[in-house]
Amino acid sequence: MKLLVIGSGGREHALVWKLAQSSRVEEIFCAPGNAGISGEVVARSGNPVVLVPTSADDIHGLLEFALRERVDLTVVGPDSPLALGVVDLFQNRGLRIWGPNQKAAQFEASKVFSLEFMSRHGIPTARSGAFEDPDSAVAFILSMGGRCAVKADGLALGKGVVLCSNEREAVGAIKEIMVKKAFGEAGRRLVIQEFLEGVEVSLHALCDGRTALLFPTSQDHKQAFDRDKGPNTGGMGAYSPTPFVSEEEIRSIQRTILEPWVSGCAAEGIDYRGILYPGIMLTKEGPKVLEYNARFGDPETQVYLTRLDNDLVDLVEACLDGTLSDSVLSWAPHVSVCVVLASGGYPGAYSKGKPIDGLTEVGKMDNVKVFHAGTRSEDGRVVTHGGRVLGVTAWGSDLGKARDQAYSAIQRIQFDGMHYRRDIGSKGLNILREKQSKE
C-alpha cells in the first residue's frame, strides 16, 4: 500500500511511526511533515518516509498529489483540513481517506453545534450558553458568579479556552476573544460553561458510523506550567492509562455519553468515521463532556500508539469499511508518558530556528521515542520551528518508571529557551500513593 499522512505535528509523527510498522505498507508520504518524520523508514520495504511540501490546509493541492501518486489510503491528523472538507473532497474523487467528513467534523469545528447536539440527545455536560455579542455573554457570566470556562466556538489550535475564577477574569476573556479577536474568526461566537469540579480525562474512541471502540484512559496537561498554572496550550504532556478511572466509571461513560452519541449521530444522519476524542470531567454527579474533538489528541496520540499492539492500518480500514465490530483492540500492559518540550514564550510569541542538541544520544535509549512536532532540518541540523517542539515519550512497567525514563531522556536534550512541565503524571502518582496508604 501507498499511504499519505496529512499534518506536521507530534500527533502526525506518531501516526507515521505506527503506520510504518504495518506489514501492508510499502510507501508513506507526509504533507508537510517535519524533521523527525523525514527520518522514519517503512519496515516492510525499507523506504524512507517522503515529505511533501504542501500545507495541511491546501486540500486541493493534497488531492492533486494523491491522484498523481495513486495513493491507496490517506490518514488525516489535524482538525483544520477536516473542517475544510478534505474527506468529502477526496471521497468525491473515489479516494480512500480516514477521518470524519465535514458534517461530522462539526463536533470540533463548532462548540455551539456540539452543545446543541448534547442537549438534543441528553448527553451530560456543563450548564452552558452560546453567544454572538459581548453584552449577552457578560450578562450570562454575571448570573453564574464568574467562575466558568470561556471558549471560542471555532478552531483555535487547542488554545481557545480560558478558565476563569471570577467575574473580572471572565469579562476580560470575553473582550480578548470577541472584541480584540485573539483567536480571529474562531471567536466570532462564544460558548460559556460553568466551571466543573472533578478530575479531567481524555477519552478516545474509534468509530465506523455504527460502532465505537473505546480506548483506555489517558490524561492531558493543558496549562503551560506546573500545578496547572498559566494559559491553556495545545497540551504539555500526557500519560496512559490513568489509575483513577474505575471500571464502573468506564461503563457509565459508555452508557451515558458514548451510546447516546452513537444513536444521536444515526438519528441525525451523521456518518462519523474516524476518532472521536471527548474531554471528560469526572464530577460528583457523574462523567460530563467538556468538549468534543474530531481527531486524535496531541500528545495523547504519542502515549496511545506506543501502547497499541494492533496494526493501525487494519483499524483504519475497518473504520472505513464499517466492520469495526469485528475488531478487538489490543494494548501493551506498560504505561506510557509523554512530556512536551516547548519554545521559550509558548503559548505566546516565540522564536524559531534554535538548534536542538542531544537527539542522537536519546535515540539510543531503551523504551524512549522522541516524536517531533515543531522542527525542521536546516544545514544538516534539526532546529525548532514551532511552539511545541518535541514530545519525549517513554514507557515502563508502571507510571513511576515510565515518568522517570521520560525525564531522564529530557536531561540529554537542549535548545535555547526550552521549557517543559516537570509534573506530568504527578496527579496519577499521588492517587496511587493514596491508594497504597489505605491498603
Beta strands, then each sheet from edge to edge (+ up, - down):
strand 1: 2-7
strand 2: 27-32
strand 3: 50-51
strand 4: 73-76
strand 5: 97-98
strand 6: 128-131
strand 7: 148-152
strand 8: 161-164
strand 9: 190-194
strand 10: 199-202
strand 11: 205-208
strand 12: 212-214
strand 13: 219-220
strand 14: 223-225
strand 15: 229-232
strand 16: 237-240
strand 17: 273-283
strand 18: 286-293
strand 19: 335-342
strand 20: 368-372
strand 21: 375-378
strand 22: 381-384
strand 23: 388-396
sheet 1: 3+ 2+ 1+ 4+ 5+
sheet 2: 6+ 9- 7+ 8-
sheet 3: 10+ 17- 11+ 12-
sheet 4: 10+ 17- 18+
sheet 5: 13+ 16- 19+ 23- 20+
sheet 6: 14+ 15-
sheet 7: 21+ 22-
end
